[in-house]
Amino acid sequence: MKNKQKKKSNGKWLQFLILVAVGAVSGLPFFRYLEHSTNEGLTGMGLILSYILTFVCLYLALLVQIIVHEAGHLIFGLMTGYRFSSFRILNLMWIKKDGKIMFKRMATLVNGGQCLMSPPDLIDGQMPVMLYNFGGVIMNAVTALLCLGFSLLFSSHSIAWLFTVFLAIIGFAFALLNGIPFNLSTMNNDGRNALDLSKNPETMRALWIQLKVTELLSEGLRVKDMPDEWFVVPSDESMKNGLIATVGVLACEHLMDKHQFNEADMLINRLLTTENGVVGIQRNLLVCNRMYIELITNNRADVLEKMRTKQQLKFMKAMRGIPSIIRTEYAYALLAEKDGLKTETLLWQFDNCALTYPYPSEIQSNMELINIAYHVMQNRFDGGNV
């Protein structure tokens, strides 16, 4: 456990150093452009507009490179036998359903974008993975080099020069941040996934399962209706690998969707207490499921209080657009706080989430869990245990 924490700490420091270097390099064109604006005699509102314009250029360059990165995964995925499943930039998502591309919204703080593909069939336990994994890094690096070259065509005092230089700097930064394998607490980057895939054959099947689950979710299939063999929990040793550990997390979702709450609780406890590759966001979501199980079973105030840490509540607030978060908060308001007004507000939030959420089967699953919580409340009321 200590070795893993040390690796994550090293990853954070390396990421921090790259970001500091990017900030320093970005400052050069930033201040050069502003210095020119000052020398041109701009004052007052004109100078303020120049400041605003530089920040707009920086933001747009960041957004463009996010799109380029995800497009890289898409292009190289299609080249190697994958099929389009979904493409997300910020909270805007395009998802394939019934052969059509549909627009949805998905609230998430996980990353700026994500391109998920339907995987090709495994042949002797293998499928092409490296180009799909590194497609984003390749595209960021290529566009960075092109933009660096294009910047030479413009005056160093122009907005076009500033924008292309920002594109180059951020492109190189994305290539480094995603290409160098990082051990981070929140999620694994492309380089880390590629390294894991190259080391362990079991990881290949784990990635395939994750992509197939997402594909079938987009087609409206419930997790409980997917093949049971996909959700066999790997050994603790295998789950030290982040991609394989995700299969364990999916197994929890499988049990939750089947309403096998005792088994789900035991598996969650195992995943949260053993050394493994379950990343921070997955851990937070597992705690939400465990909180829900506690609420509909023993409903012990002291146990719930231990789960509702400052960090956990911060996560739940930030991710309040996710159905499982709303469901958990509803159960807490209903069964622990007994706050009728709050439960009505949360039901309204859930209904709004359902309108644009990309995976209707998850809405259906969580609606069932909301109904279970409501029936538990009724039974406790009828039994005098309010």
VOKE-233196 format. One record per residue (C-alpha): residue in three letters; x, y, z. Coordinates in steps of 0.1 Angstrom, whole numbers, always signed. Layout:
% VOKE-233196
aa=ALA u=X v=Y w=Z $
...
//
This chain:
% VOKE-233196
aa=MET u=+0 v=+0 w=+0 $
aa=LYS u=+28 v=+24 w=+9 $
aa=ASN u=+46 v=+17 w=-24 $
aa=LYS u=+14 v=+24 w=-43 $
aa=GLN u=+9 v=+57 w=-24 $
aa=LYS u=+45 v=+66 w=-31 $
aa=LYS u=+39 v=+60 w=-69 $
aa=LYS u=+8 v=+81 w=-69 $
aa=SER u=+27 v=+109 w=-50 $
aa=ASN u=+55 v=+107 w=-76 $
aa=GLY u=+29 v=+109 w=-104 $
aa=LYS u=+13 v=+140 w=-88 $
aa=TRP u=+46 v=+157 w=-85 $
aa=LEU u=+56 v=+150 w=-121 $
aa=GLN u=+22 v=+162 w=-132 $
aa=PHE u=+26 v=+193 w=-111 $
aa=LEU u=+61 v=+200 w=-126 $
aa=ILE u=+48 v=+197 w=-161 $
aa=LEU u=+19 v=+221 w=-154 $
aa=VAL u=+43 v=+246 w=-138 $
aa=ALA u=+65 v=+244 w=-169 $
aa=VAL u=+35 v=+249 w=-191 $
aa=GLY u=+24 v=+279 w=-171 $
aa=ALA u=+59 v=+294 w=-173 $
aa=VAL u=+62 v=+288 w=-211 $
aa=SER u=+26 v=+301 w=-217 $
aa=GLY u=+35 v=+333 w=-198 $
aa=LEU u=+61 v=+343 w=-224 $
aa=PRO u=+37 v=+348 w=-254 $
aa=PHE u=+10 v=+361 w=-230 $
aa=PHE u=+32 v=+389 w=-216 $
aa=ARG u=+48 v=+396 w=-250 $
aa=TYR u=+14 v=+403 w=-265 $
aa=LEU u=+3 v=+424 w=-236 $
aa=GLU u=+36 v=+443 w=-237 $
aa=HIS u=+29 v=+451 w=-274 $
aa=SER u=-6 v=+463 w=-265 $
aa=THR u=+9 v=+486 w=-239 $
aa=ASN u=+35 v=+499 w=-263 $
aa=GLU u=+8 v=+506 w=-288 $
aa=GLY u=-7 v=+531 w=-263 $
aa=LEU u=-36 v=+510 w=-252 $
aa=THR u=-49 v=+521 w=-218 $
aa=GLY u=-81 v=+517 w=-198 $
aa=MET u=-108 v=+496 w=-215 $
aa=GLY u=-85 v=+488 w=-245 $
aa=LEU u=-59 v=+473 w=-223 $
aa=ILE u=-86 v=+454 w=-203 $
aa=LEU u=-99 v=+440 w=-236 $
aa=SER u=-64 v=+428 w=-246 $
aa=TYR u=-62 v=+409 w=-213 $
aa=ILE u=-96 v=+393 w=-219 $
aa=LEU u=-86 v=+384 w=-254 $
aa=THR u=-55 v=+366 w=-243 $
aa=PHE u=-75 v=+345 w=-218 $
aa=VAL u=-101 v=+338 w=-244 $
aa=CYS u=-73 v=+325 w=-268 $
aa=LEU u=-59 v=+304 w=-240 $
aa=TYR u=-93 v=+289 w=-232 $
aa=LEU u=-101 v=+282 w=-269 $
aa=ALA u=-67 v=+266 w=-274 $
aa=LEU u=-74 v=+243 w=-244 $
aa=LEU u=-108 v=+234 w=-258 $
aa=VAL u=-94 v=+227 w=-293 $
aa=GLN u=-67 v=+204 w=-279 $
aa=ILE u=-93 v=+185 w=-259 $
aa=ILE u=-113 v=+180 w=-291 $
aa=VAL u=-81 v=+170 w=-310 $
aa=HIS u=-72 v=+145 w=-283 $
aa=GLU u=-105 v=+128 w=-283 $
aa=ALA u=-106 v=+129 w=-321 $
aa=GLY u=-73 v=+111 w=-320 $
aa=HIS u=-88 v=+82 w=-300 $
aa=LEU u=-117 v=+82 w=-325 $
aa=ILE u=-95 v=+82 w=-357 $
aa=PHE u=-70 v=+56 w=-345 $
aa=GLY u=-98 v=+35 w=-330 $
aa=LEU u=-116 v=+34 w=-363 $
aa=MET u=-84 v=+25 w=-381 $
aa=THR u=-78 v=-5 w=-359 $
aa=GLY u=-113 v=-21 w=-360 $
aa=TYR u=-132 v=-2 w=-332 $
aa=ARG u=-166 v=+12 w=-338 $
aa=PHE u=-180 v=+46 w=-326 $
aa=SER u=-199 v=+45 w=-293 $
aa=SER u=-197 v=+79 w=-278 $
aa=PHE u=-178 v=+112 w=-280 $
aa=ARG u=-179 v=+137 w=-251 $
aa=ILE u=-164 v=+172 w=-248 $
aa=LEU u=-170 v=+188 w=-213 $
aa=ASN u=-207 v=+179 w=-206 $
aa=LEU u=-217 v=+177 w=-243 $
aa=MET u=-220 v=+141 w=-255 $
aa=TRP u=-228 v=+125 w=-288 $
aa=ILE u=-238 v=+88 w=-284 $
aa=LYS u=-247 v=+61 w=-309 $
aa=LYS u=-280 v=+44 w=-303 $
aa=ASP u=-301 v=+23 w=-327 $
aa=GLY u=-277 v=+32 w=-355 $
aa=LYS u=-282 v=+70 w=-350 $
aa=ILE u=-260 v=+96 w=-334 $
aa=MET u=-279 v=+113 w=-306 $
aa=PHE u=-269 v=+144 w=-285 $
aa=LYS u=-270 v=+142 w=-248 $
aa=ARG u=-256 v=+159 w=-217 $
aa=MET u=-236 v=+142 w=-190 $
aa=ALA u=-224 v=+161 w=-159 $
aa=THR u=-189 v=+149 w=-149 $
aa=LEU u=-157 v=+162 w=-134 $
aa=VAL u=-136 v=+132 w=-144 $
aa=ASN u=-119 v=+148 w=-174 $
aa=GLY u=-124 v=+174 w=-202 $
aa=GLY u=-135 v=+148 w=-227 $
aa=GLN u=-138 v=+111 w=-235 $
aa=CYS u=-141 v=+90 w=-267 $
aa=LEU u=-155 v=+55 w=-261 $
aa=MET u=-155 v=+29 w=-289 $
aa=SER u=-171 v=-5 w=-293 $
aa=PRO u=-142 v=-30 w=-293 $
aa=PRO u=-135 v=-56 w=-320 $
aa=ASP u=-139 v=-92 w=-310 $
aa=LEU u=-110 v=-108 w=-290 $
aa=ILE u=-89 v=-132 w=-310 $
aa=ASP u=-70 v=-156 w=-287 $
aa=GLY u=-75 v=-130 w=-260 $
aa=GLN u=-60 v=-102 w=-280 $
aa=MET u=-72 v=-70 w=-297 $
aa=PRO u=-53 v=-39 w=-310 $
aa=VAL u=-50 v=-14 w=-282 $
aa=MET u=-19 v=+7 w=-285 $
aa=LEU u=-30 v=+30 w=-314 $
aa=TYR u=-65 v=+35 w=-298 $
aa=ASN u=-49 v=+43 w=-264 $
aa=PHE u=-22 v=+66 w=-278 $
aa=GLY u=-43 v=+82 w=-306 $
aa=GLY u=-50 v=+113 w=-285 $
aa=VAL u=-13 v=+117 w=-276 $
aa=ILE u=-3 v=+114 w=-312 $
aa=MET u=-28 v=+139 w=-324 $
aa=ASN u=-19 v=+164 w=-297 $
aa=ALA u=+18 v=+161 w=-306 $
aa=VAL u=+12 v=+164 w=-343 $
aa=THR u=-11 v=+195 w=-340 $
aa=ALA u=+14 v=+211 w=-316 $
aa=LEU u=+42 v=+208 w=-341 $
aa=LEU u=+20 v=+221 w=-370 $
aa=CYS u=+8 v=+250 w=-349 $
aa=LEU u=+44 v=+258 w=-339 $
aa=GLY u=+53 v=+260 w=-376 $
aa=PHE u=+22 v=+280 w=-385 $
aa=SER u=+30 v=+306 w=-357 $
aa=LEU u=+61 v=+315 w=-377 $
aa=LEU u=+38 v=+328 w=-405 $
aa=PHE u=+23 v=+355 w=-383 $
aa=SER u=+35 v=+386 w=-366 $
aa=SER u=+44 v=+380 w=-330 $
aa=HIS u=+22 v=+409 w=-321 $
aa=SER u=-10 v=+394 w=-337 $
aa=ILE u=-38 v=+374 w=-321 $
aa=ALA u=-32 v=+346 w=-347 $
aa=TRP u=+4 v=+342 w=-335 $
aa=LEU u=-8 v=+341 w=-298 $
aa=PHE u=-35 v=+316 w=-306 $
aa=THR u=-12 v=+292 w=-326 $
aa=VAL u=+15 v=+294 w=-299 $
aa=PHE u=-10 v=+286 w=-272 $
aa=LEU u=-22 v=+256 w=-293 $
aa=ALA u=+13 v=+244 w=-296 $
aa=ILE u=+21 v=+247 w=-259 $
aa=ILE u=-11 v=+231 w=-247 $
aa=GLY u=-7 v=+203 w=-274 $
aa=PHE u=+27 v=+194 w=-261 $
aa=ALA u=+14 v=+196 w=-225 $
aa=PHE u=-15 v=+172 w=-233 $
aa=ALA u=+9 v=+148 w=-251 $
aa=LEU u=+31 v=+147 w=-220 $
aa=LEU u=+4 v=+145 w=-194 $
aa=ASN u=-14 v=+117 w=-212 $
aa=GLY u=+16 v=+99 w=-227 $
aa=ILE u=+38 v=+96 w=-196 $
aa=PRO u=+23 v=+68 w=-174 $
aa=PHE u=+10 v=+84 w=-142 $
aa=ASN u=-2 v=+68 w=-110 $
aa=LEU u=-29 v=+92 w=-99 $
aa=SER u=-56 v=+88 w=-73 $
aa=THR u=-84 v=+101 w=-95 $
aa=MET u=-80 v=+81 w=-127 $
aa=ASN u=-53 v=+65 w=-149 $
aa=ASN u=-41 v=+83 w=-180 $
aa=ASP u=-35 v=+68 w=-214 $
aa=GLY u=+1 v=+61 w=-208 $
aa=ARG u=-7 v=+42 w=-176 $
aa=ASN u=-34 v=+22 w=-193 $
aa=ALA u=-10 v=+13 w=-222 $
aa=LEU u=+17 v=+2 w=-198 $
aa=ASP u=-8 v=-20 w=-179 $
aa=LEU u=-20 v=-35 w=-212 $
aa=SER u=+15 v=-43 w=-222 $
aa=LYS u=+24 v=-61 w=-190 $
aa=ASN u=-7 v=-83 w=-182 $
aa=PRO u=-27 v=-103 w=-207 $
aa=GLU u=-57 v=-103 w=-183 $
aa=THR u=-58 v=-65 w=-187 $
aa=MET u=-68 v=-69 w=-224 $
aa=ARG u=-100 v=-87 w=-215 $
aa=ALA u=-107 v=-62 w=-187 $
aa=LEU u=-106 v=-33 w=-212 $
aa=TRP u=-128 v=-53 w=-236 $
aa=ILE u=-154 v=-59 w=-209 $
aa=GLN u=-155 v=-22 w=-199 $
aa=LEU u=-160 v=-11 w=-235 $
aa=LYS u=-186 v=-38 w=-242 $
aa=VAL u=-205 v=-28 w=-210 $
aa=THR u=-205 v=+9 w=-222 $
aa=GLU u=-216 v=-2 w=-257 $
aa=LEU u=-246 v=-22 w=-244 $
aa=LEU u=-255 v=+5 w=-219 $
aa=SER u=-258 v=+29 w=-248 $
aa=GLU u=-281 v=+4 w=-265 $
aa=GLY u=-304 v=+4 w=-235 $
aa=LEU u=-294 v=-29 w=-219 $
aa=ARG u=-293 v=-31 w=-181 $
aa=VAL u=-261 v=-42 w=-164 $
aa=LYS u=-280 v=-71 w=-147 $
aa=ASP u=-290 v=-84 w=-181 $
aa=MET u=-254 v=-86 w=-194 $
aa=PRO u=-235 v=-119 w=-193 $
aa=ASP u=-226 v=-130 w=-158 $
aa=GLU u=-192 v=-142 w=-169 $
aa=TRP u=-182 v=-106 w=-175 $
aa=PHE u=-186 v=-98 w=-138 $
aa=VAL u=-166 v=-125 w=-122 $
aa=VAL u=-145 v=-107 w=-96 $
aa=PRO u=-108 v=-109 w=-103 $
aa=SER u=-83 v=-119 w=-76 $
aa=ASP u=-70 v=-92 w=-52 $
aa=GLU u=-35 v=-96 w=-68 $
aa=SER u=-49 v=-91 w=-103 $
aa=MET u=-69 v=-60 w=-92 $
aa=LYS u=-37 v=-42 w=-83 $
aa=ASN u=-39 v=-34 w=-120 $
aa=GLY u=-63 v=-4 w=-125 $
aa=LEU u=-80 v=-17 w=-156 $
aa=ILE u=-87 v=-51 w=-140 $
aa=ALA u=-99 v=-35 w=-108 $
aa=THR u=-126 v=-17 w=-128 $
aa=VAL u=-141 v=-52 w=-135 $
aa=GLY u=-145 v=-55 w=-98 $
aa=VAL u=-163 v=-22 w=-97 $
aa=LEU u=-185 v=-32 w=-125 $
aa=ALA u=-193 v=-64 w=-106 $
aa=CYS u=-206 v=-42 w=-78 $
aa=GLU u=-229 v=-24 w=-103 $
aa=HIS u=-240 v=-58 w=-115 $
aa=LEU u=-250 v=-69 w=-80 $
aa=MET u=-267 v=-36 w=-72 $
aa=ASP u=-288 v=-38 w=-104 $
aa=LYS u=-298 v=-73 w=-94 $
aa=HIS u=-307 v=-60 w=-59 $
aa=GLN u=-282 v=-85 w=-43 $
aa=PHE u=-274 v=-59 w=-17 $
aa=ASN u=-256 v=-81 w=+9 $
aa=GLU u=-232 v=-95 w=-18 $
aa=ALA u=-227 v=-60 w=-31 $
aa=ASP u=-219 v=-47 w=+4 $
aa=MET u=-193 v=-74 w=+10 $
aa=LEU u=-177 v=-68 w=-24 $
aa=ILE u=-176 v=-30 w=-18 $
aa=ASN u=-159 v=-36 w=+16 $
aa=ARG u=-133 v=-58 w=-1 $
aa=LEU u=-126 v=-32 w=-28 $
aa=LEU u=-123 v=-4 w=-3 $
aa=THR u=-101 v=-22 w=+22 $
aa=THR u=-76 v=-41 w=+1 $
aa=GLU u=-47 v=-27 w=-19 $
aa=ASN u=-59 v=-25 w=-55 $
aa=GLY u=-61 v=-2 w=-85 $
aa=VAL u=-95 v=+12 w=-78 $
aa=VAL u=-91 v=+49 w=-85 $
aa=GLY u=-105 v=+78 w=-64 $
aa=ILE u=-137 v=+85 w=-84 $
aa=GLN u=-146 v=+48 w=-84 $
aa=ARG u=-141 v=+47 w=-47 $
aa=ASN u=-164 v=+76 w=-41 $
aa=LEU u=-191 v=+59 w=-62 $
aa=LEU u=-186 v=+27 w=-43 $
aa=VAL u=-191 v=+46 w=-10 $
aa=CYS u=-224 v=+60 w=-24 $
aa=ASN u=-236 v=+25 w=-31 $
aa=ARG u=-226 v=+13 w=+4 $
aa=MET u=-243 v=+43 w=+19 $
aa=TYR u=-275 v=+34 w=+1 $
aa=ILE u=-273 v=-2 w=+12 $
aa=GLU u=-268 v=+9 w=+48 $
aa=LEU u=-298 v=+32 w=+46 $
aa=ILE u=-322 v=+6 w=+33 $
aa=THR u=-309 v=-21 w=+58 $
aa=ASN u=-295 v=-12 w=+92 $
aa=ASN u=-297 v=+26 w=+88 $
aa=ARG u=-271 v=+32 w=+116 $
aa=ALA u=-265 v=+69 w=+121 $
aa=ASP u=-229 v=+64 w=+133 $
aa=VAL u=-220 v=+42 w=+103 $
aa=LEU u=-235 v=+67 w=+78 $
aa=GLU u=-216 v=+96 w=+95 $
aa=LYS u=-183 v=+78 w=+90 $
aa=MET u=-191 v=+74 w=+53 $
aa=ARG u=-202 v=+110 w=+48 $
aa=THR u=-167 v=+125 w=+51 $
aa=LYS u=-159 v=+160 w=+40 $
aa=GLN u=-142 v=+147 w=+9 $
aa=GLN u=-171 v=+123 w=+0 $
aa=LEU u=-197 v=+151 w=+4 $
aa=LYS u=-176 v=+174 w=-17 $
aa=PHE u=-175 v=+147 w=-44 $
aa=MET u=-212 v=+141 w=-42 $
aa=LYS u=-219 v=+178 w=-45 $
aa=ALA u=-196 v=+182 w=-75 $
aa=MET u=-212 v=+151 w=-92 $
aa=ARG u=-248 v=+158 w=-83 $
aa=GLY u=-259 v=+154 w=-119 $
aa=ILE u=-251 v=+116 w=-118 $
aa=PRO u=-282 v=+94 w=-113 $
aa=SER u=-266 v=+72 w=-86 $
aa=ILE u=-256 v=+103 w=-66 $
aa=ILE u=-291 v=+117 w=-67 $
aa=ARG u=-305 v=+83 w=-58 $
aa=THR u=-282 v=+81 w=-27 $
aa=GLU u=-290 v=+116 w=-16 $
aa=TYR u=-327 v=+108 w=-20 $
aa=ALA u=-324 v=+77 w=+2 $
aa=TYR u=-304 v=+97 w=+28 $
aa=ALA u=-330 v=+125 w=+29 $
aa=LEU u=-359 v=+100 w=+31 $
aa=LEU u=-345 v=+75 w=+55 $
aa=ALA u=-320 v=+93 w=+76 $
aa=GLU u=-330 v=+130 w=+76 $
aa=LYS u=-368 v=+123 w=+70 $
aa=ASP u=-370 v=+155 w=+50 $
aa=GLY u=-400 v=+154 w=+27 $
aa=LEU u=-393 v=+187 w=+10 $
aa=LYS u=-357 v=+177 w=+2 $
aa=THR u=-369 v=+143 w=-12 $
aa=GLU u=-393 v=+161 w=-35 $
aa=THR u=-365 v=+184 w=-47 $
aa=LEU u=-342 v=+154 w=-54 $
aa=LEU u=-369 v=+136 w=-73 $
aa=TRP u=-373 v=+167 w=-95 $
aa=GLN u=-335 v=+168 w=-100 $
aa=PHE u=-336 v=+131 w=-110 $
aa=ASP u=-364 v=+137 w=-135 $
aa=ASN u=-344 v=+165 w=-150 $
aa=CYS u=-313 v=+144 w=-152 $
aa=ALA u=-333 v=+116 w=-169 $
aa=LEU u=-342 v=+140 w=-198 $
aa=THR u=-307 v=+143 w=-211 $
aa=TYR u=-287 v=+115 w=-195 $
aa=PRO u=-271 v=+93 w=-222 $
aa=TYR u=-278 v=+59 w=-206 $
aa=PRO u=-316 v=+53 w=-200 $
aa=SER u=-309 v=+19 w=-185 $
aa=GLU u=-290 v=+35 w=-156 $
aa=ILE u=-320 v=+58 w=-151 $
aa=GLN u=-343 v=+28 w=-149 $
aa=SER u=-319 v=+10 w=-125 $
aa=ASN u=-317 v=+40 w=-102 $
aa=MET u=-354 v=+46 w=-103 $
aa=GLU u=-360 v=+11 w=-90 $
aa=LEU u=-336 v=+18 w=-62 $
aa=ILE u=-354 v=+50 w=-54 $
aa=ASN u=-387 v=+30 w=-52 $
aa=ILE u=-371 v=+4 w=-30 $
aa=ALA u=-360 v=+32 w=-6 $
aa=TYR u=-395 v=+46 w=-6 $
aa=HIS u=-410 v=+12 w=+2 $
aa=VAL u=-385 v=+7 w=+30 $
aa=MET u=-397 v=+40 w=+45 $
aa=GLN u=-433 v=+29 w=+42 $
aa=ASN u=-426 v=-4 w=+59 $
aa=ARG u=-407 v=+13 w=+88 $
aa=PHE u=-436 v=+38 w=+92 $
aa=ASP u=-461 v=+10 w=+93 $
aa=GLY u=-440 v=-9 w=+117 $
aa=GLY u=-437 v=+21 w=+140 $
aa=ASN u=-399 v=+24 w=+133 $
aa=VAL u=-399 v=+60 w=+122 $
//
